[in-house]
Amino acid sequence: MSQGDTVKRHFGMATLTCLLLVVFAALGLWVLVAQVEVYSFGCSVFDARFFPRIILWLIVISAVLRLLVSRSKQQAPIGSPRSWFRVFLVVIAMILALRFMPTIGFLAGAFFAAAVTALALGERKLIFCLGLPLLVAALVSLGAHKGLNIPLP
């Protein structure tokens, strides 16, 4: 292969992202069907799962369409596993925050996940990596509890 030739990548970052979106949205739909109905508007179609169901189906449809449209286009490479350290750090932080949220509460879990994400993305100012996540988590918690009457853990 000469220096001017380029390798056409059919499986790259866009394909990986779309595949992950399809898999996790389908998993979300499966979990959504398995849930017990908590609140209904008097009709079997319009319950508390109606809006999440629409969003998850839209994610699946748009990701599959994106896969079909871009299957012959050149894509950016996925990269080495070493360059994915920040991604794995954020994913692990989210998993830990969600796993321990019933124990530590929404405020602490959301703060932890947001702070780790900010640090992993390179933020070094203390106000943005600790203060802003705490403020946003507190506002969401307060708004859910007082404004919407939603009991968060």
C-alpha positions in Angstrom: 0.0 0.0 0.0 1.5 3.4 -1.0 1.6 6.5 1.2 -1.4 8.1 -0.6 -3.7 5.1 -0.1 -6.2 5.3 2.7 -7.8 2.5 4.5 -11.6 2.8 4.5 -13.0 2.0 7.9 -16.5 0.7 7.9 -16.5 0.0 11.7 -15.4 3.1 13.6 -16.5 5.5 16.3 -19.9 6.3 14.7 -20.8 2.6 14.3 -19.7 1.8 17.8 -21.7 4.7 19.2 -24.9 3.7 17.3 -24.6 0.1 18.2 -24.2 1.0 21.9 -27.2 3.3 21.6 -29.3 0.5 20.1 -28.3 -2.1 22.6 -28.9 0.1 25.7 -32.1 1.6 24.4 -33.4 -1.9 23.6 -32.3 -2.9 27.1 -34.2 0.1 28.5 -37.3 -0.9 26.6 -37.1 -4.4 27.9 -36.7 -3.1 31.5 -39.6 -0.6 30.9 -41.9 -3.4 29.9 -41.0 -5.4 33.0 -41.8 -2.6 35.4 -45.0 -2.5 37.4 -47.4 0.3 36.5 -47.1 3.0 39.1 -49.3 5.7 37.8 -51.9 5.8 35.0 -54.0 8.5 33.4 -57.0 6.2 33.1 -55.9 4.7 29.8 -53.8 1.6 29.3 -51.6 3.4 26.8 -50.9 6.7 28.7 -49.1 5.7 31.9 -45.9 6.9 33.5 -43.9 4.8 31.0 -45.4 6.4 27.9 -42.9 9.2 27.4 -39.8 7.1 28.1 -41.1 4.5 25.7 -41.4 7.0 22.9 -37.9 8.4 23.6 -36.3 4.9 23.7 -38.0 3.9 20.4 -36.9 7.1 18.8 -33.3 6.4 19.9 -33.4 2.9 18.5 -35.0 4.0 15.2 -32.6 7.0 14.7 -29.5 4.9 15.6 -30.5 2.1 13.2 -31.2 4.6 10.4 -27.8 6.2 11.1 -26.1 2.8 10.9 -27.8 2.1 7.5 -26.9 5.5 6.1 -23.3 5.5 7.2 -22.4 1.9 6.5 -20.3 2.8 3.4 -18.7 6.0 4.7 -15.2 6.3 6.1 -15.3 6.7 9.9 -12.9 7.8 12.6 -11.0 5.0 14.2 -12.1 3.7 17.6 -8.6 4.1 19.1 -6.5 2.2 21.5 -7.9 1.0 24.8 -5.4 3.2 26.6 -7.1 6.3 25.1 -10.4 5.2 26.5 -9.4 5.5 30.1 -11.5 8.6 30.7 -14.5 7.0 29.1 -14.2 4.0 31.4 -13.7 6.2 34.4 -16.9 8.1 33.7 -18.9 4.8 33.0 -17.6 3.3 36.3 -18.5 6.5 38.2 -22.0 6.4 36.8 -22.4 2.7 37.6 -21.2 3.3 41.2 -23.4 6.3 41.6 -26.5 4.5 40.4 -25.7 1.3 42.3 -25.2 3.1 45.7 -27.8 5.9 45.1 -30.5 4.1 47.2 -28.0 4.0 50.1 -26.3 7.4 49.8 -29.1 9.3 48.3 -29.7 11.2 45.0 -27.8 14.3 46.1 -24.6 12.5 46.9 -24.8 10.1 44.0 -25.5 12.8 41.4 -22.7 15.0 42.9 -20.2 12.1 42.8 -21.0 11.2 39.1 -20.9 14.8 38.0 -17.7 15.6 39.8 -15.9 12.5 38.5 -17.1 13.4 35.0 -15.9 17.0 35.2 -12.5 15.8 36.4 -12.3 13.1 33.7 -13.0 15.7 31.1 -10.2 17.9 32.2 -11.8 20.5 34.4 -9.3 21.7 37.1 -11.1 24.7 38.6 -12.5 23.7 42.0 -15.7 25.7 41.5 -16.6 23.8 38.3 -15.6 20.3 39.3 -17.1 20.4 42.8 -19.2 23.5 43.2 -21.3 23.3 40.0 -22.1 19.6 40.4 -23.2 20.1 44.0 -25.3 23.1 43.0 -27.0 21.3 40.1 -27.6 18.1 42.1 -29.1 20.2 44.9 -31.4 22.2 42.6 -32.6 19.0 40.9 -33.2 17.3 44.2 -35.0 20.4 45.6 -37.1 20.8 42.5 -38.1 17.1 42.4 -38.9 17.0 46.1 -40.7 20.4 46.6 -41.8 21.3 43.1 -42.8 18.0 41.5 -43.4 16.0 44.7 -41.1 13.2 43.5 -39.5 11.2 46.2 -35.8 10.8 45.2 -33.6 8.4 47.1 
